[in-house]
Amino acid sequence: MIIDKDLVRKMAELSRVKLSEAEVSRLETEFAEIFDYFSSISELGSEGEPLYYPAGGSGNRREDRPAKGKDADGIVAQFAHKEGRLLVAPKALD
C-alpha cells in the first residue's frame, strides 16, 4: 500500500479532521512508518505452536436464562435532572 498525501487527506476527510499542509506531510511520513512496521510483523508468519490463553478457555458458556431486570422507577427517581422519565444530561456535542 502506498501512503501519500492524497491518502492522508482522504483519511482526514473521513475522520472529519482539518489538517494543514505541514500536518499532512508529517502524517504521511508517520503513517508510512507505521504501515511498514505492521508489514514487517505480517512477514513473520504464524507457523508454530498455537497461541496460549491464560484463562484456559474451554469455550463453555452459561445457559441463557431470562432474569428480572432492575427497578426502572427506582432508577428514574435517582436522576438529579429529568423530564418525565428521561434523564437530562449536559450537551456533549455541538
Backbone torsions as a table, in degrees:
resi	resn	phi	psi	omega
1	MET	NA	136.3	-179.8
2	ILE	-98.9	123.4	176.5
3	ILE	-96.0	115.2	177.7
4	ASP	-132.7	179.0	-176.8
5	LYS	-61.1	-35.6	179.7
6	ASP	-64.4	-40.5	178.0
7	LEU	-65.7	-41.1	178.6
8	VAL	-63.1	-42.9	178.7
9	ARG	-63.9	-39.3	178.7
10	LYS	-64.6	-43.0	178.2
11	MET	-64.2	-38.8	178.1
12	ALA	-64.9	-40.8	178.4
13	GLU	-63.4	-45.5	179.4
14	LEU	-65.3	-30.8	179.8
15	SER	-86.9	-4.9	-178.1
16	ARG	58.4	47.2	179.5
17	VAL	-119.8	133.6	176.6
18	LYS	-93.2	128.8	-178.9
19	LEU	-122.9	142.8	172.2
20	SER	-80.3	168.5	178.8
21	GLU	-63.1	-35.3	177.9
22	ALA	-63.7	-41.4	179.1
23	GLU	-67.5	-38.0	178.3
24	VAL	-61.8	-44.6	179.5
25	SER	-63.5	-44.1	-179.3
26	ARG	-64.4	-44.6	-179.1
27	LEU	-68.5	-31.4	176.5
28	GLU	-59.0	-45.8	178.9
29	THR	-65.3	-46.2	-177.8
30	GLU	-64.9	-44.0	179.1
31	PHE	-63.4	-38.6	179.0
32	ALA	-63.7	-41.3	178.6
33	GLU	-64.7	-42.4	179.3
34	ILE	-63.7	-45.4	-179.4
35	PHE	-63.2	-41.9	177.8
36	ASP	-61.3	-40.0	179.7
37	TYR	-62.5	-48.4	-179.7
38	PHE	-67.6	-31.2	175.5
39	SER	-64.4	-39.6	179.5
40	SER	-67.6	-33.5	177.4
41	ILE	-66.0	-42.1	-178.1
42	SER	-66.6	-23.4	178.3
43	GLU	-72.1	-18.0	-178.9
44	LEU	-66.5	-30.4	179.7
45	GLY	83.3	173.4	-178.0
46	SER	-127.6	29.6	178.9
47	GLU	-76.0	155.8	175.1
48	GLY	114.5	-153.1	-176.0
49	GLU	-68.0	148.5	176.6
50	PRO	-67.3	160.3	179.4
51	LEU	-62.6	149.9	178.7
52	TYR	-99.8	132.1	178.0
53	TYR	-115.6	112.2	-174.5
54	PRO	-62.9	-21.4	-178.2
55	ALA	-85.0	6.7	-177.2
56	GLY	81.3	-90.8	172.2
57	GLY	86.3	75.7	175.1
58	SER	-84.1	-9.2	179.4
59	GLY	83.2	6.2	179.2
60	ASN	-67.5	138.8	179.6
61	ARG	-121.0	151.7	179.0
62	ARG	-75.0	159.4	177.6
63	GLU	-70.9	138.4	179.9
64	ASP	-87.4	106.3	-179.6
65	ARG	-120.6	138.7	176.4
66	PRO	-63.6	143.9	178.7
67	ALA	-134.1	156.7	179.3
68	LYS	-70.1	134.2	-179.1
69	GLY	-80.1	-179.2	178.9
70	LYS	-72.3	161.4	177.8
71	ASP	-75.5	100.7	-175.8
72	ALA	-60.3	-42.0	-179.1
73	ASP	-64.4	-37.1	177.9
74	GLY	-66.3	-36.8	178.8
75	ILE	-69.2	-46.3	179.7
76	VAL	-62.1	-34.9	-179.9
77	ALA	-64.0	-24.0	-179.2
78	GLN	-82.9	-11.1	179.9
79	PHE	-63.4	131.4	177.6
80	ALA	-71.6	-41.9	-179.5
81	HIS	-126.5	124.0	-178.8
82	LYS	-146.6	157.6	172.5
83	GLU	-124.3	103.0	-174.2
84	GLY	66.9	-119.8	178.5
85	ARG	-103.8	14.6	-178.4
86	LEU	-105.1	138.4	176.5
87	LEU	-76.2	132.2	175.2
88	VAL	-100.9	119.0	-179.1
89	ALA	-119.5	158.4	177.3
90	PRO	-63.7	149.7	180.0
91	LYS	-66.5	129.8	-176.5
92	ALA	-101.5	-28.4	-177.4
93	LEU	-126.0	149.0	176.6
94	ASP	-91.4	NA	NA
